[in-house]
Amino acid sequence: MMRRPASEPTESTIYRIVVRGELSHRYRQAFEGMTLAAGEGETAITGPVVDQAQLHGLLDRVVDLGLELISVNPSRDPTPPAPAARTGG
């Protein structure tokens, strides 16, 4: 496997991390660089992640804050996805 030189920029992947509960604005600093969208009892934390180490750091932060993780979804789409709409059922 060929590695990129350290000087080359790495391509980031947009991740959407969903946690239970509607997080207040005070959590924005904990997830700096990410967008928080709360609604319907959940919060989507969305933004670019450059590598697995950064992703693990974000997930460690979720655990450290005592948040309940619902899902983690990657996307190469540069526009963050909107929070998923739920249908009654």
N, CA, C and O atoms as CSV, one atom per row, in Angstrom:
chain,resi,resn,atom,element,x,y,z
A,1,MET,N,N,0.840,-1.173,0.000
A,1,MET,CA,C,0.000,0.000,0.000
A,1,MET,C,C,0.886,1.238,0.000
A,1,MET,O,O,1.822,1.338,0.794
A,2,MET,N,N,0.597,2.162,-0.874
A,2,MET,CA,C,1.385,3.382,-0.978
A,2,MET,C,C,0.820,4.454,-0.054
A,2,MET,O,O,-0.387,4.698,-0.050
A,3,ARG,N,N,1.674,5.083,0.717
A,3,ARG,CA,C,1.241,6.140,1.634
A,3,ARG,C,C,1.453,7.494,0.992
A,3,ARG,O,O,2.361,7.686,0.183
A,4,ARG,N,N,0.587,8.438,1.372
A,4,ARG,CA,C,0.731,9.807,0.896
A,4,ARG,C,C,1.828,10.507,1.688
A,4,ARG,O,O,2.012,10.242,2.876
A,5,PRO,N,N,2.554,11.398,1.026
A,5,PRO,CA,C,3.513,12.214,1.778
A,5,PRO,C,C,2.772,13.084,2.781
A,5,PRO,O,O,1.633,13.481,2.535
A,6,ALA,N,N,3.402,13.381,3.898
A,6,ALA,CA,C,2.760,14.164,4.952
A,6,ALA,C,C,2.322,15.543,4.468
A,6,ALA,O,O,1.411,16.135,5.048
A,7,SER,N,N,2.955,16.068,3.414
A,7,SER,CA,C,2.622,17.403,2.929
A,7,SER,C,C,1.327,17.432,2.115
A,7,SER,O,O,0.739,18.497,1.930
A,8,GLU,N,N,0.879,16.276,1.628
A,8,GLU,CA,C,-0.361,16.231,0.850
A,8,GLU,C,C,-1.569,16.365,1.752
A,8,GLU,O,O,-1.630,15.731,2.804
A,9,PRO,N,N,-2.548,17.197,1.349
A,9,PRO,CA,C,-3.760,17.296,2.171
A,9,PRO,C,C,-4.544,15.991,2.115
A,9,PRO,O,O,-4.593,15.326,1.081
A,10,THR,N,N,-5.148,15.640,3.228
A,10,THR,CA,C,-5.951,14.426,3.259
A,10,THR,C,C,-7.404,14.790,3.011
A,10,THR,O,O,-7.862,15.866,3.395
A,11,GLU,N,N,-8.112,13.896,2.375
A,11,GLU,CA,C,-9.526,14.112,2.101
A,11,GLU,C,C,-10.318,13.728,3.350
A,11,GLU,O,O,-10.130,12.648,3.910
A,12,SER,N,N,-11.201,14.622,3.773
A,12,SER,CA,C,-12.002,14.304,4.946
A,12,SER,C,C,-13.319,13.675,4.515
A,12,SER,O,O,-13.768,13.837,3.380
A,13,THR,N,N,-13.910,12.969,5.433
A,13,THR,CA,C,-15.212,12.357,5.239
A,13,THR,C,C,-16.173,13.039,6.195
A,13,THR,O,O,-15.836,13.278,7.354
A,14,ILE,N,N,-17.360,13.351,5.717
A,14,ILE,CA,C,-18.379,13.934,6.582
A,14,ILE,C,C,-18.994,12.796,7.394
A,14,ILE,O,O,-19.420,11.786,6.833
A,15,TYR,N,N,-19.038,12.963,8.713
A,15,TYR,CA,C,-19.670,11.977,9.586
A,15,TYR,C,C,-20.879,12.592,10.260
A,15,TYR,O,O,-20.898,13.784,10.566
A,16,ARG,N,N,-21.877,11.775,10.486
A,16,ARG,CA,C,-23.071,12.167,11.241
A,16,ARG,C,C,-23.160,11.220,12.437
A,16,ARG,O,O,-23.441,10.030,12.299
A,17,ILE,N,N,-22.910,11.792,13.611
A,17,ILE,CA,C,-22.947,11.036,14.860
A,17,ILE,C,C,-24.220,11.453,15.577
A,17,ILE,O,O,-24.408,12.635,15.863
A,18,VAL,N,N,-25.095,10.503,15.870
A,18,VAL,CA,C,-26.376,10.818,16.517
A,18,VAL,C,C,-26.346,10.307,17.954
A,18,VAL,O,O,-25.998,9.155,18.213
A,19,VAL,N,N,-26.721,11.195,18.887
A,19,VAL,CA,C,-26.794,10.843,20.300
A,19,VAL,C,C,-28.205,11.104,20.818
A,19,VAL,O,O,-28.934,11.940,20.283
A,20,ARG,N,N,-28.579,10.372,21.871
A,20,ARG,CA,C,-29.900,10.562,22.478
A,20,ARG,C,C,-29.885,11.847,23.291
A,20,ARG,O,O,-28.912,12.150,23.982
A,21,GLY,N,N,-30.964,12.588,23.199
A,21,GLY,CA,C,-31.112,13.842,23.940
A,21,GLY,C,C,-30.860,15.046,23.052
A,21,GLY,O,O,-30.097,14.984,22.087
A,22,GLU,N,N,-31.512,16.135,23.397
A,22,GLU,CA,C,-31.332,17.377,22.647
A,22,GLU,C,C,-30.293,18.222,23.382
A,22,GLU,O,O,-30.585,18.851,24.399
A,23,LEU,N,N,-29.082,18.222,22.844
A,23,LEU,CA,C,-27.974,18.902,23.499
A,23,LEU,C,C,-28.120,20.417,23.405
A,23,LEU,O,O,-28.561,20.948,22.386
A,24,SER,N,N,-27.744,21.101,24.480
A,24,SER,CA,C,-27.798,22.561,24.507
A,24,SER,C,C,-26.569,23.144,23.805
A,24,SER,O,O,-25.664,22.417,23.394
A,25,HIS,N,N,-26.561,24.457,23.680
A,25,HIS,CA,C,-25.446,25.149,23.024
A,25,HIS,C,C,-24.129,24.979,23.766
A,25,HIS,O,O,-23.066,25.151,23.169
A,26,ARG,N,N,-24.172,24.648,25.043
A,26,ARG,CA,C,-22.933,24.505,25.804
A,26,ARG,C,C,-22.078,23.333,25.306
A,26,ARG,O,O,-20.890,23.262,25.621
A,27,TYR,N,N,-22.663,22.426,24.543
A,27,TYR,CA,C,-21.908,21.296,23.996
A,27,TYR,C,C,-21.163,21.657,22.718
A,27,TYR,O,O,-20.304,20.894,22.276
A,28,ARG,N,N,-21.470,22.800,22.116
A,28,ARG,CA,C,-20.809,23.194,20.858
A,28,ARG,C,C,-19.290,23.235,21.002
A,28,ARG,O,O,-18.569,22.815,20.097
A,29,GLN,N,N,-18.804,23.734,22.127
A,29,GLN,CA,C,-17.362,23.828,22.332
A,29,GLN,C,C,-16.724,22.435,22.400
A,29,GLN,O,O,-15.597,22.247,21.941
A,30,ALA,N,N,-17.431,21.475,22.963
A,30,ALA,CA,C,-16.904,20.112,23.063
A,30,ALA,C,C,-16.752,19.458,21.688
A,30,ALA,O,O,-15.920,18.572,21.497
A,31,PHE,N,N,-17.574,19.914,20.732
A,31,PHE,CA,C,-17.535,19.345,19.380
A,31,PHE,C,C,-17.193,20.436,18.368
A,31,PHE,O,O,-17.843,20.571,17.331
A,32,GLU,N,N,-16.167,21.203,18.691
A,32,GLU,CA,C,-15.734,22.316,17.845
A,32,GLU,C,C,-15.455,21.832,16.422
A,32,GLU,O,O,-14.826,20.793,16.217
A,33,GLY,N,N,-15.932,22.600,15.449
A,33,GLY,CA,C,-15.756,22.243,14.051
A,33,GLY,C,C,-16.885,21.391,13.507
A,33,GLY,O,O,-16.935,21.109,12.310
A,34,MET,N,N,-17.796,20.977,14.387
A,34,MET,CA,C,-18.922,20.145,13.985
A,34,MET,C,C,-20.206,20.972,14.125
A,34,MET,O,O,-20.242,21.960,14.858
A,35,THR,N,N,-21.244,20.559,13.421
A,35,THR,CA,C,-22.548,21.194,13.512
A,35,THR,C,C,-23.447,20.335,14.386
A,35,THR,O,O,-23.514,19.119,14.201
A,36,LEU,N,N,-24.136,20.952,15.336
A,36,LEU,CA,C,-25.074,20.234,16.198
A,36,LEU,C,C,-26.487,20.614,15.795
A,36,LEU,O,O,-26.815,21.798,15.721
A,37,ALA,N,N,-27.329,19.619,15.532
A,37,ALA,CA,C,-28.728,19.841,15.172
A,37,ALA,C,C,-29.590,18.964,16.072
A,37,ALA,O,O,-29.594,17.740,15.947
A,38,ALA,N,N,-30.329,19.615,16.991
A,38,ALA,CA,C,-31.157,18.887,17.950
A,38,ALA,C,C,-32.617,18.899,17.524
A,38,ALA,O,O,-33.105,19.872,16.949
A,39,GLY,N,N,-33.308,17.795,17.816
A,39,GLY,CA,C,-34.734,17.698,17.540
A,39,GLY,C,C,-35.238,16.295,17.775
A,39,GLY,O,O,-34.523,15.315,17.568
A,40,GLU,N,N,-36.480,16.214,18.210
A,40,GLU,CA,C,-37.158,14.927,18.420
A,40,GLU,C,C,-36.401,14.006,19.368
A,40,GLU,O,O,-36.368,12.791,19.173
A,41,GLY,N,N,-35.791,14.596,20.400
A,41,GLY,CA,C,-35.129,13.776,21.412
A,41,GLY,C,C,-33.747,13.280,21.044
A,41,GLY,O,O,-33.184,12.441,21.747
A,42,GLU,N,N,-33.187,13.789,19.946
A,42,GLU,CA,C,-31.859,13.373,19.500
A,42,GLU,C,C,-31.070,14.595,19.059
A,42,GLU,O,O,-31.638,15.656,18.804
A,43,THR,N,N,-29.743,14.432,18.972
A,43,THR,CA,C,-28.889,15.472,18.415
A,43,THR,C,C,-27.960,14.839,17.402
A,43,THR,O,O,-27.309,13.834,17.688
A,44,ALA,N,N,-27.896,15.430,16.208
A,44,ALA,CA,C,-26.964,14.998,15.170
A,44,ALA,C,C,-25.738,15.899,15.246
A,44,ALA,O,O,-25.855,17.123,15.200
A,45,ILE,N,N,-24.576,15.294,15.360
A,45,ILE,CA,C,-23.301,16.000,15.384
A,45,ILE,C,C,-22.650,15.688,14.042
A,45,ILE,O,O,-22.233,14.555,13.801
A,46,THR,N,N,-22.560,16.689,13.168
A,46,THR,CA,C,-22.152,16.454,11.793
A,46,THR,C,C,-20.971,17.335,11.418
A,46,THR,O,O,-20.923,18.513,11.770
A,47,GLY,N,N,-20.013,16.744,10.694
A,47,GLY,CA,C,-18.892,17.535,10.220
A,47,GLY,C,C,-17.786,16.676,9.643
A,47,GLY,O,O,-17.872,15.449,9.640
A,48,PRO,N,N,-16.733,17.342,9.150
A,48,PRO,CA,C,-15.629,16.619,8.522
A,48,PRO,C,C,-14.726,15.931,9.543
A,48,PRO,O,O,-14.420,16.476,10.603
A,49,VAL,N,N,-14.310,14.715,9.187
A,49,VAL,CA,C,-13.382,13.935,10.007
A,49,VAL,C,C,-12.264,13.488,9.069
A,49,VAL,O,O,-12.531,12.853,8.049
A,50,VAL,N,N,-11.017,13.814,9.404
A,50,VAL,CA,C,-9.911,13.536,8.488
A,50,VAL,C,C,-9.342,12.129,8.586
A,50,VAL,O,O,-8.785,11.618,7.614
A,51,ASP,N,N,-9.478,11.486,9.767
A,51,ASP,CA,C,-8.930,10.136,9.883
A,51,ASP,C,C,-9.595,9.390,11.044
A,51,ASP,O,O,-10.402,9.950,11.785
A,52,GLN,N,N,-9.234,8.126,11.176
A,52,GLN,CA,C,-9.821,7.289,12.222
A,52,GLN,C,C,-9.473,7.793,13.619
A,52,GLN,O,O,-10.284,7.670,14.537
A,53,ALA,N,N,-8.297,8.351,13.789
A,53,ALA,CA,C,-7.912,8.872,15.102
A,53,ALA,C,C,-8.853,10.003,15.525
A,53,ALA,O,O,-9.271,10.061,16.682
A,54,GLN,N,N,-9.183,10.894,14.598
A,54,GLN,CA,C,-10.102,11.980,14.930
A,54,GLN,C,C,-11.493,11.428,15.230
A,54,GLN,O,O,-12.151,11.894,16.160
A,55,LEU,N,N,-11.946,10.452,14.464
A,55,LEU,CA,C,-13.255,9.842,14.702
A,55,LEU,C,C,-13.299,9.205,16.093
A,55,LEU,O,O,-14.267,9.388,16.832
A,56,HIS,N,N,-12.257,8.461,16.445
A,56,HIS,CA,C,-12.206,7.836,17.771
A,56,HIS,C,C,-12.185,8.895,18.872
A,56,HIS,O,O,-12.775,8.694,19.933
A,57,GLY,N,N,-11.512,10.020,18.629
A,57,GLY,CA,C,-11.505,11.110,19.591
A,57,GLY,C,C,-12.903,11.674,19.809
A,57,GLY,O,O,-13.289,11.961,20.943
A,58,LEU,N,N,-13.668,11.834,18.722
A,58,LEU,CA,C,-15.045,12.321,18.840
A,58,LEU,C,C,-15.909,11.329,19.615
A,58,LEU,O,O,-16.700,11.720,20.474
A,59,LEU,N,N,-15.752,10.054,19.307
A,59,LEU,CA,C,-16.539,9.031,20.002
A,59,LEU,C,C,-16.135,8.934,21.476
A,59,LEU,O,O,-16.986,8.702,22.334
A,60,ASP,N,N,-14.854,9.110,21.772
A,60,ASP,CA,C,-14.409,9.156,23.171
A,60,ASP,C,C,-15.057,10.331,23.897
A,60,ASP,O,O,-15.433,10.212,25.063
A,61,ARG,N,N,-15.188,11.459,23.213
A,61,ARG,CA,C,-15.814,12.636,23.815
A,61,ARG,C,C,-17.280,12.364,24.132
A,61,ARG,O,O,-17.784,12.785,25.173
A,62,VAL,N,N,-17.966,11.655,23.226
A,62,VAL,CA,C,-19.364,11.274,23.466
A,62,VAL,C,C,-19.448,10.461,24.760
A,62,VAL,O,O,-20.304,10.718,25.606
A,63,VAL,N,N,-18.557,9.484,24.906
A,63,VAL,CA,C,-18.529,8.637,26.103
A,63,VAL,C,C,-18.187,9.460,27.341
A,63,VAL,O,O,-18.847,9.336,28.374
A,64,ASP,N,N,-17.160,10.299,27.240
A,64,ASP,CA,C,-16.722,11.114,28.382
A,64,ASP,C,C,-17.830,12.033,28.885
A,64,ASP,O,O,-17.912,12.313,30.081
A,65,LEU,N,N,-18.683,12.502,27.977
A,65,LEU,CA,C,-19.780,13.392,28.356
A,65,LEU,C,C,-21.013,12.618,28.847
A,65,LEU,O,O,-22.017,13.216,29.234
A,66,GLY,N,N,-20.922,11.287,28.824
A,66,GLY,CA,C,-22.034,10.470,29.307
A,66,GLY,C,C,-23.228,10.443,28.366
A,66,GLY,O,O,-24.361,10.232,28.797
A,67,LEU,N,N,-22.969,10.659,27.069
A,67,LEU,CA,C,-24.052,10.673,26.083
A,67,LEU,C,C,-24.293,9.266,25.559
A,67,LEU,O,O,-23.373,8.451,25.490
A,68,GLU,N,N,-25.546,8.987,25.188
A,68,GLU,CA,C,-25.899,7.690,24.627
A,68,GLU,C,C,-25.793,7.752,23.107
A,68,GLU,O,O,-26.525,8.498,22.457
A,69,LEU,N,N,-24.883,6.967,22.548
A,69,LEU,CA,C,-24.664,6.930,21.110
A,69,LEU,C,C,-25.766,6.138,20.432
A,69,LEU,O,O,-26.083,5.023,20.846
A,70,ILE,N,N,-26.356,6.720,19.381
A,70,ILE,CA,C,-27.392,6.032,18.613
A,70,ILE,C,C,-26.821,5.500,17.303
A,70,ILE,O,O,-27.045,4.342,16.951
A,71,SER,N,N,-26.073,6.354,16.572
A,71,SER,CA,C,-25.515,5.889,15.300
A,71,SER,C,C,-24.327,6.745,14.872
A,71,SER,O,O,-24.156,7.878,15.321
A,72,VAL,N,N,-23.507,6.165,13.982
A,72,VAL,CA,C,-22.379,6.852,13.368
A,72,VAL,C,C,-22.433,6.491,11.891
A,72,VAL,O,O,-22.371,5.315,11.532
A,73,ASN,N,N,-22.548,7.510,11.026
A,73,ASN,CA,C,-22.673,7.253,9.591
A,73,ASN,C,C,-21.732,8.144,8.789
A,73,ASN,O,O,-21.787,9.367,8.918
A,74,PRO,N,N,-20.860,7.546,7.953
A,74,PRO,CA,C,-19.985,8.331,7.085
A,74,PRO,C,C,-20.668,8.679,5.772
A,74,PRO,O,O,-21.598,8.000,5.335
A,75,SER,N,N,-20.187,9.749,5.153
A,75,SER,CA,C,-20.680,10.151,3.838
A,75,SER,C,C,-19.589,10.951,3.154
A,75,SER,O,O,-18.913,11.745,3.809
A,76,ARG,N,N,-19.400,10.769,1.883
A,76,ARG,CA,C,-18.407,11.563,1.149
A,76,ARG,C,C,-19.046,12.832,0.588
A,76,ARG,O,O,-18.362,13.652,-0.024
A,77,ASP,N,N,-20.347,12.995,0.792
A,77,ASP,CA,C,-21.060,14.189,0.340
A,77,ASP,C,C,-20.565,15.378,1.156
A,77,ASP,O,O,-20.624,15.335,2.384
A,78,PRO,N,N,-20.069,16.459,0.501
A,78,PRO,CA,C,-19.518,17.589,1.256
A,78,PRO,C,C,-20.551,18.412,2.010
A,78,PRO,O,O,-20.180,19.201,2.879
A,79,THR,N,N,-21.837,18.254,1.707
A,79,THR,CA,C,-22.859,18.992,2.439
A,79,THR,C,C,-23.405,18.107,3.541
A,79,THR,O,O,-23.840,16.988,3.267
A,80,PRO,N,N,-23.395,18.582,4.801
A,80,PRO,CA,C,-23.899,17.768,5.902
A,80,PRO,C,C,-25.361,17.412,5.696
A,80,PRO,O,O,-26.146,18.259,5.269
A,81,PRO,N,N,-25.741,16.174,5.991
A,81,PRO,CA,C,-27.143,15.786,5.839
A,81,PRO,C,C,-28.014,16.449,6.885
A,81,PRO,O,O,-27.573,16.714,8.003
A,82,ALA,N,N,-29.260,16.714,6.509
A,82,ALA,CA,C,-30.220,17.285,7.445
A,82,ALA,C,C,-30.660,16.187,8.402
A,82,ALA,O,O,-30.607,15.006,8.057
A,83,PRO,N,N,-31.101,16.569,9.618
A,83,PRO,CA,C,-31.595,15.541,10.541
A,83,PRO,C,C,-32.724,14.752,9.873
A,83,PRO,O,O,-33.574,15.315,9.184
A,84,ALA,N,N,-32.710,13.450,10.093
A,84,ALA,CA,C,-33.706,12.570,9.466
A,84,ALA,C,C,-35.108,12.862,10.020
A,84,ALA,O,O,-35.300,13.043,11.222
A,85,ALA,N,N,-36.063,12.901,9.111
A,85,ALA,CA,C,-37.459,13.091,9.534
A,85,ALA,C,C,-37.990,11.742,9.983
A,85,ALA,O,O,-37.662,10.708,9.400
A,86,ARG,N,N,-38.802,11.758,11.008
A,86,ARG,CA,C,-39.391,10.517,11.518
A,86,ARG,C,C,-40.875,10.505,11.186
A,86,ARG,O,O,-41.549,11.536,11.207
A,87,THR,N,N,-41.356,9.330,10.885
A,87,THR,CA,C,-42.784,9.176,10.635
A,87,THR,C,C,-43.408,8.525,11.853
A,87,THR,O,O,-42.768,7.737,12.549
A,88,GLY,N,N,-44.633,8.854,12.099
A,88,GLY,CA,C,-45.326,8.248,13.254
A,88,GLY,C,C,-45.538,6.773,13.057
A,88,GLY,O,O,-45.642,6.299,11.926
A,89,GLY,N,N,-45.602,6.038,14.158
A,89,GLY,CA,C,-45.802,4.615,13.969
A,89,GLY,C,C,-46.017,3.856,15.198
A,89,GLY,O,O,-46.198,2.640,15.148
